[in-house]
Amino acid sequence: MAKPPSMQFYPSDWLRDMEEHPLDIEGAWLRIVNKLWWEEERGKGVKTLVQWSRVLRIDTDYTARILQYIRDEKIGDVLGLVTERNKNIPENNEKITVICRRMHREWKEKENNRLRQDKYRQKRQKQENKQENNGDITPSRARFSASASAIKSNPKGLLCETKVSSPTRTPGKKLIELYHTHCPSLPKVVQIPISETSQKNLRRRWREHPDLDWWVKYFQSVAASDFLTGKVQSNDNRAPFVADFHWLIRPSNMEKIINGRYINRYKPHTETPARKKVHFVCPRGCEKDPGVWALSHITTFCAVCEERRIPEKK
C-alpha cells in the first residue's frame, strides 16, 4: 500500500505534550516520529542502537540516554533498551523498538478495516464463482424488477401494473409512434434519433416498464389531462403548459403522472359579473357637493357637511 505524502500533525497536542521536556528531547522525538511514518508497520520502528544514532545524528551514548528519557517519561514506547544498574547502552546488534502510540493505533485501525474489506470481497467472489459453476446466476435486480411507482394503482384506473418480463432492446421508434397516436395534441418528435439524454431516460423507463400495453395506457392518461395538454390557463397570463415526449420520460415527471398528480380535479372557471358603479350623493342635498361614482361597498362622505353619502335614488 502506497504511503500518503503527508501525515496529520496536531500543534496543540504537540505543544501540550512536549511543553515540560527539554528542547533536545523534543527535536529528537520529532525526528523519530518522521522516521516512524515511513516504516512498514507505521508508527513502529525496530533498529539497533547504531541505526537509531544515525537517525538522530548523534553518538550512541547520547542516543541511549534520549531513548531512556522517552521511555521513562512515557513520551513513546521503547522496548529492548538495557537498563541493568547504570548500564543504559545495549550491545550494537540488539534491536530496540520505538513506538509512537497514536500513529501506530491509527495504522492498525486502517489495516484492520482493509483486511475486513478484503475478506468480504473474497467471500463474495467465492459465492459468485459457486453460482456460476452451479448454473444459478442471479439476474440483475434493476433489469427484472418492477418499479415501486408502477405497482401503485392509479386513482382513475388509467394505468395498470407493469408486467415483469425479460428485458429486450428498447423499442424507441415504437414508443414514439404510440406517443404520436395517443397524444396527437402534444408537440411531435421531429428530431430522430433523439438526444443522448432522452435516449438514456427512455432506456431506463423501458427497463422499469417493459410492456407496450402499459405505455399505451400511460400516453392515454397524459392525453386525458387538461393541464398536460395545455387546456388550463395560468393565473399570470402566461402561455399554458404543454408537455412533450422528452418531458414525459423524465423519471420525476413520470412518477408524478403515475401517482395521479395531473388528473383533472379543478372546477370550471366562471366569470364573476362585473359590479356596477353607483352615484353617491349627500343626504342633505348640498348643492356644492358634486357626489361621486363608486362601487356599492365604498363609503364616501360629503365634501361640504361631511355627512355619509347615500346612493342616489333613480
LOMAR-292543 format. One record per atom (N, C-alpha, C): x, y, z; residue in three letters. Coordinates in steps of 0.1 Angstrom, whole numbers, padded with zeros to 4 digits, always signed. Example, Ala and Ser with C-alpha at 12.3 -4.5 7.8 and 13.67 -1.06 7.14 Angstrom:
+0132-0057+0078ALA+0123-0045+0078ALA+0132-0033+0078ALA+0128-0022+0071SER+0137-0011+0071SER+0129+0000+0079SER
This chain:
+0008-0012+0000MET+0000+0000+0000MET+0009+0012+0000MET+0006+0022-0009ALA+0014+0034-0011ALA+0013+0043+0002ALA+0024+0049+0005LYS+0024+0058+0017LYS+0018+0071+0013LYS+0010+0077+0022PRO+0005+0091+0019PRO+0016+0101+0020PRO+0015+0111+0012PRO+0026+0121+0012PRO+0027+0130+0024PRO+0017+0129+0033SER+0017+0138+0044SER+0010+0130+0056SER+0012+0135+0068MET+0006+0129+0080MET-0001+0140+0088MET-0010+0137+0096GLN-0017+0146+0104GLN-0008+0151+0116GLN-0008+0163+0118PHE+0000+0169+0129PHE-0008+0178+0137PHE-0009+0176+0150TYR-0017+0184+0159TYR-0009+0193+0167TYR-0007+0206+0163PRO+0002+0215+0170PRO-0002+0217+0185PRO-0015+0218+0188SER-0019+0220+0202SER-0015+0208+0211SER-0017+0196+0205ASP-0013+0184+0213ASP+0002+0183+0215ASP+0009+0186+0204TRP+0023+0185+0204TRP+0029+0195+0215TRP+0024+0207+0215LEU+0029+0217+0224LEU+0026+0214+0239LEU+0014+0208+0240ARG+0009+0204+0254ARG+0017+0192+0259ARG+0020+0182+0250ASP+0027+0170+0255ASP+0042+0173+0257ASP+0048+0182+0249MET+0063+0184+0249MET+0067+0197+0257MET+0057+0203+0263GLU+0060+0216+0269GLU+0070+0215+0281GLU+0070+0204+0288GLU+0078+0203+0300GLU+0091+0195+0298GLU+0094+0192+0285HIS+0105+0184+0282HIS+0116+0193+0276HIS+0129+0189+0277PRO+0140+0197+0271PRO+0139+0198+0256PRO+0145+0208+0251LEU+0144+0211+0236LEU+0151+0200+0228LEU+0162+0194+0234ASP+0169+0183+0226ASP+0160+0170+0225ASP+0152+0168+0236ILE+0143+0157+0236ILE+0132+0159+0225ILE+0127+0171+0225GLU+0116+0175+0216GLU+0121+0173+0201GLU+0133+0178+0199GLY+0138+0177+0185GLY+0141+0162+0181GLY+0146+0154+0191ALA+0149+0140+0188ALA+0136+0133+0186ALA+0126+0135+0193TRP+0113+0128+0192TRP+0106+0132+0178TRP+0108+0144+0174LEU+0102+0148+0161LEU+0109+0141+0150LEU+0122+0139+0150ARG+0129+0131+0140ARG+0125+0117+0140ARG+0123+0111+0152ILE+0119+0097+0154ILE+0105+0095+0148ILE+0096+0105+0151VAL+0082+0104+0146VAL+0082+0104+0131VAL+0089+0113+0125ASN+0090+0114+0110ASN+0096+0101+0104ASN+0105+0095+0111LYS+0111+0082+0106LYS+0101+0071+0108LYS+0093+0071+0119LEU+0083+0060+0121LEU+0072+0061+0110LEU+0070+0073+0105TRP+0059+0074+0095TRP+0062+0066+0082TRP+0074+0064+0079TRP+0078+0056+0067TRP+0081+0042+0069TRP+0079+0037+0082GLU+0082+0023+0084GLU+0071+0014+0078GLU+0074+0002+0076GLU+0064-0008+0070GLU+0052-0009+0079GLU+0055-0010+0092GLU+0044-0010+0102GLU+0044+0004+0108GLU+0035+0012+0103ARG+0036+0027+0106ARG+0035+0029+0120ARG+0044+0038+0126GLY+0043+0041+0140GLY+0052+0032+0148GLY+0059+0022+0142LYS+0067+0012+0150LYS+0080+0010+0142LYS+0091+0013+0149GLY+0104+0011+0142GLY+0113+0002+0150GLY+0120-0007+0144VAL+0129-0017+0151VAL+0142-0015+0144VAL+0152-0010+0153LYS+0166-0008+0148LYS+0176-0010+0159LYS+0188-0011+0155THR+0199-0013+0165THR+0202+0001+0170THR+0210+0002+0181LEU+0213+0015+0187LEU+0221+0023+0177LEU+0230+0017+0169VAL+0238+0024+0160VAL+0229+0030+0149VAL+0219+0023+0145GLN+0209+0028+0135GLN+0201+0040+0140GLN+0197+0039+0153TRP+0189+0050+0159TRP+0198+0062+0160TRP+0211+0060+0163SER+0220+0071+0165SER+0222+0078+0151SER+0222+0070+0140ARG+0223+0077+0127ARG+0210+0085+0124ARG+0198+0080+0129VAL+0186+0087+0127VAL+0186+0101+0134VAL+0192+0101+0146LEU+0193+0113+0154LEU+0205+0121+0151LEU+0215+0115+0144ARG+0227+0121+0140ARG+0236+0125+0153ARG+0236+0116+0163ILE+0244+0118+0175ILE+0251+0105+0178ILE+0259+0105+0188ASP+0266+0092+0192ASP+0257+0083+0199ASP+0262+0071+0201THR+0253+0060+0207THR+0250+0063+0222THR+0260+0069+0229ASP+0257+0071+0243ASP+0246+0081+0245ASP+0246+0092+0237TYR+0236+0102+0238TYR+0223+0097+0233TYR+0223+0088+0223THR+0211+0082+0218THR+0204+0073+0228THR+0213+0066+0236ALA+0207+0057+0246ALA+0200+0065+0257ALA+0206+0076+0261ARG+0201+0085+0271ARG+0187+0091+0267ARG+0187+0095+0254ILE+0174+0101+0249ILE+0163+0090+0248ILE+0167+0078+0244LEU+0157+0067+0243LEU+0152+0064+0257LEU+0161+0064+0267GLN+0157+0061+0281GLN+0148+0072+0286GLN+0150+0084+0283TYR+0142+0095+0287TYR+0128+0094+0281TYR+0128+0091+0268ILE+0115+0089+0261ILE+0106+0078+0268ILE+0113+0067+0271ARG+0106+0056+0278ARG+0102+0060+0292ARG+0110+0066+0300ASP+0107+0069+0314ASP+0096+0079+0315ASP+0096+0089+0306GLU+0086+0100+0306GLU+0073+0096+0299GLU+0073+0084+0293LYS+0061+0078+0286LYS+0058+0087+0274LYS+0068+0093+0268ILE+0065+0100+0255ILE+0062+0090+0244ILE+0069+0079+0244GLY+0067+0068+0235GLY+0071+0055+0241GLY+0068+0044+0235ASP+0072+0031+0240ASP+0085+0027+0234ASP+0094+0024+0243VAL+0108+0019+0239VAL+0110+0006+0245VAL+0112-0004+0236LEU+0114-0018+0240LEU+0127-0023+0236LEU+0134-0031+0245GLY+0147-0037+0242GLY+0159-0029+0247GLY+0156-0018+0255LEU+0167-0010+0260LEU+0172-0015+0273LEU+0185-0019+0274VAL+0190-0025+0286VAL+0192-0014+0297VAL+0187-0017+0309THR+0189-0007+0320THR+0193-0014+0333THR+0202-0023+0332GLU+0207-0030+0344GLU+0217-0021+0351GLU+0214-0018+0363ARG+0222-0008+0371ARG+0223+0005+0363ARG+0235+0009+0360ASN+0237+0021+0353ASN+0241+0019+0338ASN+0239+0006+0334LYS+0242+0003+0320LYS+0230+0005+0311LYS+0230+0016+0305ASN+0219+0020+0296ASN+0222+0017+0281ASN+0234+0013+0278ILE+0238+0011+0264ILE+0238-0003+0261ILE+0229-0008+0252PRO+0229-0022+0249PRO+0240-0025+0239PRO+0241-0038+0235GLU+0250-0042+0225GLU+0246-0037+0212GLU+0256-0035+0203ASN+0253-0029+0190ASN+0243-0037+0181ASN+0243-0051+0183ASN+0234-0059+0175ASN+0221-0062+0181ASN+0218-0056+0193GLU+0205-0058+0199GLU+0195-0048+0193GLU+0183-0053+0191LYS+0173-0045+0184LYS+0165-0037+0195LYS+0162-0024+0192ILE+0155-0015+0200ILE+0142-0011+0193ILE+0131-0013+0199THR+0118-0010+0192THR+0112+0003+0198THR+0109+0013+0190VAL+0103+0025+0194VAL+0090+0027+0187VAL+0080+0030+0195ILE+0066+0030+0191ILE+0060+0044+0194ILE+0054+0050+0184CYS+0045+0062+0186CYS+0031+0057+0187CYS+0025+0058+0199ARG+0013+0051+0202ARG+0001+0056+0193ARG-0001+0069+0192ARG-0012+0073+0183ARG-0010+0069+0169ARG+0001+0071+0163MET+0004+0068+0149MET+0002+0053+0147MET+0007+0045+0156HIS+0005+0030+0155HIS-0009+0026+0156HIS-0016+0032+0165ARG-0030+0028+0167ARG-0039+0032+0155ARG-0037+0043+0149GLU-0044+0047+0137GLU-0041+0038+0126GLU-0028+0034+0125TRP-0024+0025+0114TRP-0031+0011+0115TRP-0032+0006+0128LYS-0038-0007+0130LYS-0053-0007+0127LYS-0059+0005+0130GLU-0074+0006+0127GLU-0076+0005+0112GLU-0068+0013+0104LYS-0070+0013+0090LYS-0066-0001+0084LYS-0056-0007+0089GLU-0052-0020+0084GLU-0063-0031+0087GLU-0069-0030+0099ASN-0079-0040+0102ASN-0091-0037+0093ASN-0095-0025+0090ASN-0106-0022+0080ASN-0103-0027+0066ASN-0090-0026+0062ARG-0086-0031+0049ARG-0087-0046+0048ARG-0083-0053+0059LEU-0083-0067+0059LEU-0098-0072+0059LEU-0106-0065+0067ARG-0120-0069+0067ARG-0127-0067+0054ARG-0124-0057+0047GLN-0130-0055+0033GLN-0124-0065+0024GLN-0111-0068+0024ASP-0106-0079+0015ASP-0113-0092+0018ASP-0115-0095+0031LYS-0121-0108+0034LYS-0136-0108+0029LYS-0143-0097+0030TYR-0156-0097+0024TYR-0156-0098+0009TYR-0147-0092+0002ARG-0146-0093-0012ARG-0143-0107-0016ARG-0134-0114-0009GLN-0131-0128-0013GLN-0143-0137-0010GLN-0150-0135+0000LYS-0162-0143+0003LYS-0172-0141-0008LYS-0174-0128-0012ARG-0184-0126-0022ARG-0180-0132-0036ARG-0167-0131-0039GLN-0162-0137-0051GLN-0164-0152-0051GLN-0162-0158-0040LYS-0164-0173-0039LYS-0178-0177-0041LYS-0188-0168-0036GLN-0202-0171-0038GLN-0206-0170-0053GLN-0200-0159-0059GLU-0203-0157-0073GLU-0198-0168-0082GLU-0185-0173-0079ASN-0180-0184-0086ASN-0188-0197-0084ASN-0193-0199-0072LYS-0200-0211-0069LYS-0214-0211-0077LYS-0220-0199-0078GLN-0232-0198-0085GLN-0230-0200-0100GLN-0219-0195-0105GLU-0216-0197-0119GLU-0213-0212-0122GLU-0207-0219-0113ASN-0204-0233-0115ASN-0217-0241-0114ASN-0226-0237-0106ASN-0239-0244-0105ASN-0249-0240-0115ASN-0246-0230-0123GLY-0255-0225-0133GLY-0267-0217-0127GLY-0265-0212-0115ASP-0275-0204-0108ASP-0270-0190-0108ASP-0273-0183-0118ILE-0268-0169-0119ILE-0280-0160-0115ILE-0279-0152-0105THR-0290-0144-0101THR-0291-0132-0111THR-0303-0130-0116PRO-0305-0118-0126PRO-0303-0105-0119PRO-0300-0095-0126SER-0298-0082-0121SER-0312-0076-0116SER-0312-0070-0104ARG-0324-0065-0099ARG-0330-0054-0107ARG-0320-0046-0112ALA-0325-0034-0120ALA-0332-0038-0133ALA-0328-0050-0138ARG-0334-0053-0151ARG-0347-0061-0150ARG-0349-0069-0139PHE-0360-0078-0138PHE-0370-0073-0128PHE-0368-0063-0121SER-0378-0059-0110SER-0386-0047-0115SER-0399-0048-0111ALA-0408-0037-0115ALA-0405-0025-0105ALA-0407-0013-0110SER-0405-0002-0101SER-0416-0001-0091SER-0413+0005-0080ALA-0423+0006-0069ALA-0435+0015-0073ALA-0431+0026-0081SER-0442+0035-0085SER-0452+0029-0095SER-0447+0019-0103ALA-0456+0013-0113ALA-0466+0003-0106ALA-0462-0002-0094ILE-0471-0012-0088ILE-0483-0005-0081ILE-0481+0008-0077LYS-0492+0016-0071LYS-0503+0018-0081LYS-0515+0015-0077SER-0526+0017-0087SER-0530+0032-0088SER-0534+0036-0100ASN-0538+0049-0103ASN-0552+0052-0098ASN-0554+0064-0092PRO-0568+0067-0087PRO-0579+0065-0097PRO-0576+0068-0110LYS-0587+0067-0120LYS-0586+0054-0128LYS-0577+0046-0124GLY-0575+0033-0131GLY-0570+0035-0145GLY-0562+0045-0148LEU-0557+0048-0161LEU-0545+0040-0164LEU-0537+0036-0154LEU-0525+0028-0156LEU-0526+0015-0148LEU-0521+0004-0155CYS-0521-0009-0149CYS-0507-0012-0144CYS-0506-0023-0137GLU-0493-0027-0131GLU-0484-0032-0143GLU-0471-0030-0141THR-0462-0033-0151THR-0460-0049-0151THR-0460-0054-0163LYS-0457-0069-0164LYS-0442-0071-0164LYS-0437-0078-0155VAL-0423-0081-0154VAL-0419-0092-0164VAL-0411-0088-0173SER-0407-0097-0184SER-0392-0096-0186SER-0387-0104-0194SER-0372-0103-0196SER-0370-0091-0205SER-0359-0083-0201PRO-0357-0070-0208PRO-0352-0073-0222PRO-0357-0064-0231THR-0353-0065-0245THR-0347-0052-0249THR-0343-0051-0262ARG-0338-0038-0267ARG-0350-0028-0267ARG-0346-0015-0263THR-0357-0005-0261THR-0363-0002-0275THR-0376-0004-0276PRO-0382+0000-0289PRO-0385+0015-0290PRO-0375+0023-0292GLY-0377+0037-0292GLY-0386+0042-0303GLY-0385+0037-0315LYS-0394+0042-0326LYS-0408+0038-0323LYS-0410+0026-0318LYS-0424+0022-0315LYS-0430+0030-0304LYS-0422+0034-0294LEU-0428+0042-0283LEU-0431+0056-0288LEU-0423+0061-0297ILE-0426+0075-0303ILE-0439+0074-0311ILE-0441+0063-0318GLU-0453+0061-0326GLU-0465+0061-0317GLU-0464+0054-0306LEU-0475+0053-0296LEU-0478+0067-0290LEU-0467+0075-0288TYR-0469+0089-0283TYR-0477+0097-0293TYR-0473+0096-0306HIS-0480+0104-0316HIS-0494+0099-0318HIS-0497+0087-0316THR-0510+0081-0319THR-0520+0086-0308THR-0515+0084-0295HIS-0524+0087-0284HIS-0523+0101-0278HIS-0513+0108-0282CYS-0512+0122-0278CYS-0511+0132-0290CYS-0521+0132-0299PRO-0520+0140-0311PRO-0519+0155-0308PRO-0524+0160-0297SER-0524+0174-0294SER-0510+0179-0289SER-0502+0170-0285LEU-0489+0174-0280LEU-0478+0176-0291LEU-0467+0183-0288PRO-0457+0185-0299PRO-0452+0172-0304PRO-0449+0172-0317LYS-0444+0160-0323LYS-0429+0159-0321LYS-0424+0146-0321VAL-0410+0144-0320VAL-0404+0145-0334VAL-0397+0156-0337VAL-0392+0159-0350VAL-0378+0153-0352VAL-0369+0155-0343GLN-0355+0151-0344GLN-0354+0136-0340GLN-0351+0128-0349ILE-0348+0113-0347ILE-0335+0110-0353ILE-0325+0104-0345PRO-0327+0100-0331PRO-0327+0111-0322PRO-0334+0109-0310ILE-0335+0119-0300ILE-0321+0121-0293ILE-0320+0131-0285SER-0308+0134-0278SER-0303+0123-0269SER-0290+0124-0266GLU-0284+0113-0258GLU-0291+0112-0244GLU-0294+0124-0238THR-0300+0124-0225THR-0314+0117-0226THR-0322+0121-0236SER-0335+0114-0238SER-0334+0100-0241SER-0324+0095-0248GLN-0322+0081-0251GLN-0319+0074-0238GLN-0311+0080-0229LYS-0308+0073-0216LYS-0320+0073-0208LYS-0328+0083-0207ASN-0341+0083-0199ASN-0350+0073-0205ASN-0351+0072-0218LEU-0361+0062-0224LEU-0356+0048-0221LEU-0343+0045-0222ARG-0339+0031-0218ARG-0342+0028-0204ARG-0340+0037-0195ARG-0343+0034-0181ARG-0358+0032-0178ARG-0366+0041-0185ARG-0380+0039-0183ARG-0385+0026-0189ARG-0379+0022-0200TRP-0383+0009-0206TRP-0379-0003-0197TRP-0368-0002-0190ARG-0364-0012-0181ARG-0373-0013-0169ARG-0379-0002-0165GLU-0389-0002-0154GLU-0402-0007-0159GLU-0406-0004-0171HIS-0419-0008-0177HIS-0417-0014-0190HIS-0413-0026-0191PRO-0410-0032-0204PRO-0423-0039-0210PRO-0434-0031-0212ASP-0446-0036-0217ASP-0453-0025-0225ASP-0456-0028-0238LEU-0462-0017-0247LEU-0476-0014-0243LEU-0483-0023-0237ASP-0497-0020-0232ASP-0496-0010-0221ASP-0486-0011-0213TRP-0485-0001-0202TRP-0483+0013-0207TRP-0474+0013-0218TRP-0472+0026-0224TRP-0484+0032-0231TRP-0492+0024-0237VAL-0504+0029-0243VAL-0513+0036-0232VAL-0515+0029-0221LYS-0523+0035-0210LYS-0517+0047-0204LYS-0503+0047-0204TYR-0496+0059-0199TYR-0499+0071-0208TYR-0497+0069-0221PHE-0500+0081-0230PHE-0514+0085-0230PHE-0523+0075-0229GLN-0538+0079-0228GLN-0541+0087-0216GLN-0534+0084-0204SER-0536+0092-0192SER-0531+0106-0194SER-0520+0107-0202VAL-0514+0121-0205VAL-0524+0129-0213VAL-0530+0122-0224ALA-0539+0129-0233ALA-0552+0133-0225ALA-0555+0126-0215ALA-0568+0129-0207ALA-0566+0141-0198ALA-0553+0145-0195SER-0550+0156-0186SER-0551+0169-0193SER-0560+0178-0188ASP-0561+0191-0194ASP-0549+0199-0191ASP-0542+0197-0180PHE-0530+0205-0177PHE-0519+0202-0186PHE-0517+0189-0189LEU-0505+0184-0197LEU-0508+0188-0211LEU-0520+0189-0216THR-0523+0192-0230THR-0525+0207-0232THR-0522+0215-0223GLY-0523+0230-0225GLY-0537+0236-0225GLY-0547+0230-0218LYS-0560+0235-0217LYS-0563+0243-0205LYS-0553+0244-0196VAL-0555+0252-0183VAL-0547+0265-0185VAL-0554+0276-0183GLN-0548+0289-0184GLN-0541+0292-0170GLN-0530+0298-0171SER-0523+0302-0159SER-0529+0315-0153SER-0526+0318-0141ASN-0531+0329-0134ASN-0524+0342-0137ASN-0511+0341-0142ASP-0503+0353-0145ASP-0502+0356-0160ASP-0512+0352-0167ASN-0514+0355-0182ASN-0502+0349-0190ASN-0495+0339-0185ARG-0485+0332-0193ARG-0492+0322-0202ARG-0484+0317-0212ALA-0489+0307-0221ALA-0491+0294-0213ALA-0502+0286-0215PRO-0504+0274-0208PRO-0493+0264-0210PRO-0491+0255-0200PHE-0480+0245-0201PHE-0485+0234-0210PHE-0475+0229-0219VAL-0478+0218-0228VAL-0466+0208-0226VAL-0469+0196-0223ALA-0459+0185-0221ALA-0454+0180-0235ALA-0442+0175-0236ASP-0438+0169-0248ASP-0432+0155-0244ASP-0427+0148-0254PHE-0422+0134-0253PHE-0410+0134-0243PHE-0401+0143-0245HIS-0389+0144-0236HIS-0393+0146-0222HIS-0403+0155-0220TRP-0407+0158-0206TRP-0414+0146-0200TRP-0421+0138-0207LEU-0429+0127-0202LEU-0420+0115-0198LEU-0408+0114-0203ILE-0399+0102-0200ILE-0389+0106-0189ILE-0390+0117-0184ARG-0381+0120-0172ARG-0386+0113-0160ARG-0377+0108-0151PRO-0381+0100-0140PRO-0391+0107-0131PRO-0388+0120-0127SER-0396+0127-0117SER-0410+0130-0123SER-0410+0133-0136ASN-0423+0137-0142ASN-0432+0124-0144ASN-0426+0113-0148MET-0433+0101-0149MET-0439+0096-0136MET-0432+0098-0125GLU-0437+0094-0112GLU-0449+0102-0108GLU-0448+0115-0112LYS-0460+0124-0108LYS-0472+0120-0116LYS-0470+0117-0129ILE-0482+0113-0137ILE-0488+0100-0132ILE-0479+0090-0129ILE-0484+0077-0124ILE-0492+0079-0111ILE-0487+0088-0102ASN-0494+0090-0089ASN-0506+0098-0090ASN-0510+0102-0103GLY-0522+0109-0105GLY-0522+0124-0101GLY-0510+0130-0102ARG-0509+0144-0098ARG-0516+0153-0109ARG-0517+0149-0121TYR-0522+0158-0132TYR-0536+0154-0136TYR-0543+0146-0128ILE-0557+0142-0131ILE-0566+0155-0130ILE-0576+0156-0138ASN-0584+0168-0138ASN-0592+0168-0125ASN-0589+0178-0117ARG-0597+0180-0104ARG-0603+0194-0103ARG-0599+0203-0111TYR-0603+0217-0110TYR-0617+0219-0114TYR-0624+0229-0109LYS-0637+0233-0112LYS-0637+0242-0124LYS-0647+0241-0133PRO-0648+0250-0144PRO-0648+0265-0140PRO-0640+0273-0147HIS-0639+0287-0144HIS-0652+0295-0148HIS-0658+0302-0139THR-0669+0310-0143THR-0666+0325-0140THR-0669+0333-0149GLU-0665+0347-0148GLU-0675+0354-0138GLU-0670+0362-0129THR-0678+0369-0119THR-0683+0381-0126THR-0696+0383-0126PRO-0702+0395-0132PRO-0696+0408-0126PRO-0693+0417-0135ALA-0687+0430-0130ALA-0697+0438-0122ALA-0693+0443-0111ARG-0702+0451-0103ARG-0703+0466-0109ARG-0715+0471-0108LYS-0718+0484-0114LYS-0715+0495-0104LYS-0710+0506-0109LYS-0708+0517-0101LYS-0721+0525-0098LYS-0721+0531-0086VAL-0733+0538-0081VAL-0729+0552-0078VAL-0739+0561-0081HIS-0737+0576-0078HIS-0741+0579-0064HIS-0731+0583-0056PHE-0734+0586-0042PHE-0735+0601-0041PHE-0746+0605-0033VAL-0748+0620-0032VAL-0750+0623-0017VAL-0750+0636-0014CYS-0751+0640+0000CYS-0766+0638+0004CYS-0769+0633+0016PRO-0783+0631+0020PRO-0790+0645+0023PRO-0783+0655+0026ARG-0788+0668+0028ARG-0790+0676+0015ARG-0785+0671+0005GLY-0787+0678-0008GLY-0778+0690-0010GLY-0766+0690-0004CYS-0757+0701-0006CYS-0754+0703-0021CYS-0757+0716-0025GLU-0755+0718-0039GLU-0741+0719-0044GLU-0732+0723-0034LYS-0718+0724-0038LYS-0711+0710-0037LYS-0718+0699-0033ASP-0712+0686-0033ASP-0715+0679-0046ASP-0705+0676-0054PRO-0708+0670-0067PRO-0711+0655-0067PRO-0709+0649-0055GLY-0712+0635-0054GLY-0700+0627-0060GLY-0701+0614-0060VAL-0690+0605-0066VAL-0696+0592-0071VAL-0690+0588-0082TRP-0693+0574-0087TRP-0684+0564-0081TRP-0689+0554-0074ALA-0681+0544-0068ALA-0689+0531-0067ALA-0681+0520-0063LEU-0688+0507-0061LEU-0697+0507-0049LEU-0706+0498-0048SER-0716+0499-0038SER-0711+0497-0024SER-0699+0490-0023HIS-0694+0488-0009HIS-0685+0499-0005HIS-0683+0509-0013ILE-0674+0520-0009ILE-0681+0530+0000ILE-0675+0535+0010THR-0681+0545+0019THR-0675+0559+0016THR-0683+0569+0012THR-0678+0582+0009THR-0685+0592+0018THR-0680+0604+0019PHE-0685+0615+0027PHE-0686+0628+0019PHE-0696+0636+0023CYS-0699+0648+0016CYS-0687+0658+0018CYS-0684+0665+0007ALA-0672+0674+0008ALA-0676+0687+0016ALA-0689+0690+0018VAL-0693+0702+0025VAL-0696+0699+0039VAL-0706+0691+0042CYS-0711+0688+0056CYS-0705+0676+0062CYS-0697+0668+0054GLU-0691+0656+0059GLU-0700+0646+0063GLU-0713+0646+0058GLU-0722+0635+0061GLU-0719+0624+0052GLU-0723+0612+0056ARG-0720+0600+0048ARG-0730+0600+0036ARG-0724+0599+0024ARG-0732+0599+0012ARG-0740+0587+0011ARG-0751+0588+0004ILE-0760+0576+0001ILE-0762+0575-0014ILE-0766+0562-0018PRO-0768+0560-0033PRO-0779+0569-0037PRO-0778+0575-0049GLU-0788+0583-0055GLU-0800+0575-0059GLU-0812+0580-0056LYS-0824+0572-0060LYS-0828+0576-0074LYS-0830+0566-0081LYS-0834+0568-0095LYS-0849+0571-0096LYS
